[in-house]
Amino acid sequence: MSAQTMYERDAIATQLGSGQETRRQLPVRNCPKAALRDNSASGAPCASSSDNYQSGQTYVLRIESALCSQAFFDTACYEFYQVRLLNRARPLNIQLHAYCLLSETVYLMMTPMTPTGLHELLDSLNESYSEYFNLRFQRRRKVWQARTRLHPLPDNAICLDFQKYIERLPVDQNNHVHPGTHPWSSYSRYAFDRVDSHLTMHPRFQRFRRMTGNPMGRYRDFIASPFNEQYRQSLADTFCK
């Protein structure tokens, strides 16, 4: 049985829980930090401070730009966000499994090991990136929408499919010829066995690695094989709930 059909065999019937553009850098204007921490600059937190999440539960998240254009203008923007995402997850006891940064959207798959860590991470990322964005581009705007599209995955059996969905986004949405040509995702860290202490292999992916003597080659083949379109849409719909 192929890698694709193995993970899609029951998916259609499963109820899933009921351009990067380079721009000239504008000169930085000296603004008091306090002025950038109100709602007009950094925006409301991605999740309410009262939100508690189930420890050990895997979630998929979609964070959308609140701007009329992309939230990531160039390489420096992507790098700023990616470095903070990778370095802040583990100290907050969050297992980051997969991610993809697109020009207007952030996709994540992670497992918080405390009830409040996920909120703390999202709030921290939102505030720090918004402050960076507004200082650099001389704006006073919230960068991310207040509502985060967050959904728990009821069955570990489909977690690897969501990891594949996230890492295939540059191909399926942005017309990249290969997911490895988009450096702002977790794909290369898994597909080429790069040692990365910032990511935590999901148990489903660990099981996948044990199934063959060539796990990286098999994983690259798995990601390269497109989803059945109906199934891909069912995964995409999960991020819209």
C-alpha positions in Angstrom: 0.0 0.0 0.0 1.4 3.4 -1.0 2.3 6.1 1.6 -0.6 8.2 0.2 -3.4 5.6 0.4 -2.2 4.4 3.8 -3.0 7.7 5.4 -6.1 8.6 3.3 -7.9 5.3 3.5 -10.6 6.3 6.0 -10.2 10.1 5.7 -13.1 11.0 3.5 -15.6 9.4 5.9 -13.9 10.8 9.0 -15.5 13.8 10.6 -12.6 16.1 11.5 -14.2 17.6 14.6 -17.8 18.0 13.5 5.0 35.3 -3.4 7.1 36.4 -1.2 7.6 40.0 -2.3 10.8 42.0 -1.5 10.3 45.6 -0.7 12.6 48.5 0.1 13.2 48.8 3.8 11.8 52.0 5.1 13.9 54.1 7.5 13.1 53.3 11.2 11.4 56.1 13.1 12.2 56.3 16.8 8.9 55.6 18.6 8.4 54.9 22.3 7.7 51.2 22.8 4.7 52.0 24.9 3.1 53.7 22.0 3.2 50.4 20.1 1.6 48.2 22.7 -1.9 49.4 22.4 -4.5 47.7 20.3 -3.9 49.9 17.3 -0.3 48.7 17.0 0.1 45.2 18.2 -3.6 44.1 18.0 -5.6 42.0 20.3 -4.0 38.8 21.5 -4.3 35.9 19.1 -6.3 34.0 21.9 -8.1 35.2 24.9 -6.1 35.2 28.1 -8.8 33.1 29.7 -8.4 30.4 27.2 -7.0 27.1 28.6 -5.9 24.3 26.3 -5.8 20.6 27.1 -2.3 19.4 28.0 -1.1 16.8 25.6 -3.7 17.6 22.9 -2.4 18.3 19.4 -3.8 21.4 17.7 -3.6 22.9 14.2 -3.7 26.6 14.0 -4.1 29.2 11.3 -3.1 32.9 12.0 -4.2 35.4 9.3 -2.9 38.8 8.5 -5.1 41.8 9.5 -3.5 43.9 6.8 -4.7 44.6 3.3 -1.5 43.1 2.1 1.0 40.4 3.2 2.3 40.3 6.8 5.7 39.1 5.6 7.3 41.5 3.1 10.7 40.1 2.7 13.3 37.6 4.0 14.0 39.7 7.1 10.3 39.6 8.1 10.2 35.8 7.7 13.4 35.3 9.6 12.3 37.6 12.5 9.1 35.6 13.0 10.6 32.1 12.4 13.4 32.7 14.9 11.0 33.7 17.6 8.6 30.9 16.9 11.4 28.2 17.1 13.0 29.7 20.2 9.9 30.4 22.3 7.9 27.2 21.9 10.1 24.8 23.9 10.7 27.2 26.9 6.9 27.4 27.2 6.6 23.6 27.2 5.0 23.5 23.8 5.9 20.8 21.3 6.1 22.4 17.8 5.6 19.6 15.2 5.2 21.5 11.9 4.8 25.0 10.6 4.6 27.0 7.4 4.9 30.8 7.0 3.2 32.2 4.0 3.0 35.9 3.0 -0.4 36.4 4.7 -0.9 33.3 6.9 0.9 31.2 9.5 0.1 27.5 9.8 1.1 25.6 12.9 0.7 22.1 14.4 1.7 21.9 18.0 1.0 20.1 21.3 1.0 22.3 24.5 2.0 20.5 27.6 0.5 23.1 29.9 -3.0 24.7 29.9 -1.8 28.2 29.3 1.5 27.9 27.3 -0.2 28.1 23.9 -1.9 31.4 24.7 1.4 32.7 26.0 3.2 31.8 22.8 0.7 33.2 20.5 0.4 36.5 22.5 4.2 36.8 22.6 4.6 36.2 18.8 1.8 38.6 18.0 3.2 41.4 20.2 6.9 41.1 19.2 6.3 40.8 15.5 3.8 43.7 15.5 6.2 45.9 17.3 9.0 45.0 14.8 6.7 45.5 11.8 5.4 48.9 13.0 8.9 50.2 13.9 10.4 49.1 10.7 7.7 50.2 8.3 6.6 53.3 10.2 3.1 52.1 10.8 0.6 51.8 13.6 -1.4 48.7 12.7 -2.3 45.4 14.1 -0.6 42.8 12.0 -2.5 39.6 12.9 -6.3 39.1 13.2 -7.5 38.8 16.7 -9.1 35.4 16.1 -6.8 32.4 15.6 -8.3 29.5 13.7 -7.5 26.7 16.2 -8.7 23.1 16.1 -7.9 20.1 18.2 -7.1 16.9 16.3 -9.3 14.2 17.7 -7.3 11.3 16.3 -3.5 10.9 16.2 -3.9 8.8 13.0 -4.5 12.0 10.9 -1.7 14.1 12.5 0.8 13.1 9.9 -1.7 14.1 7.2 -2.0 17.5 8.7 1.8 17.8 8.8 1.9 16.9 5.1 -0.9 19.4 4.4 1.1 22.2 6.1 4.4 21.4 4.5 2.8 21.1 1.0 1.2 24.6 1.2 4.0 26.3 -0.8 3.3 23.8 -3.6 -0.5 23.7 -3.4 -1.1 27.4 -2.8 2.0 29.3 -4.1 2.9 27.1 -7.1 6.3 26.2 -5.8 7.8 23.3 -7.8 9.0 21.7 -4.6 8.3 22.3 -0.8 12.0 22.5 -0.2 12.3 25.7 -2.2 10.3 27.5 0.5 12.7 27.9 3.5 10.0 29.1 6.0 8.6 25.7 6.9 9.5 22.5 8.8 9.8 20.4 5.6 13.6 20.5 5.2 14.1 19.7 8.9 12.3 16.4 8.4 12.9 15.5 4.8 16.7 15.7 5.1 17.2 14.6 8.7 18.5 17.9 9.9 19.1 17.9 13.6 16.8 20.6 15.1 16.2 20.8 18.8 13.4 23.3 18.2 11.0 20.8 16.7 9.4 17.8 18.3 8.6 14.8 16.2 5.0 13.9 16.6 4.4 10.3 17.7 2.7 9.6 14.4 5.8 10.8 12.5 8.1 8.7 14.8 6.1 5.7 13.9 6.4 6.6 10.2 10.2 6.7 10.6 10.3 3.2 12.0 8.5 1.7 9.1 11.4 1.6 6.7 15.1 1.6 6.4 15.0 4.8 4.3 12.7 7.0 6.4 13.8 10.3 4.8 13.5 9.2 1.3 10.1 7.7 2.0 9.0 10.9 3.8 10.1 13.0 0.8 8.0 10.7 -1.5 5.1 10.9 0.9 5.1 14.8 0.9 5.7 14.8 -2.9 2.6 12.7 -3.6 -0.4 15.1 -3.8 -3.6 14.5 -1.8 -6.8 13.4 -3.3 -8.4 16.8 -3.9 -11.6 15.9 -1.9 -9.4 14.9 1.1 -7.2 17.9 0.8 -10.2 20.2 0.9 -11.5 18.4 4.0 -8.2 19.1 5.7 -8.3 22.7 4.5 -11.9 23.1 5.9 -10.6 22.2 9.4 -8.6 25.5 9.4 -11.7 27.5 8.6 -13.7 26.4 11.7 
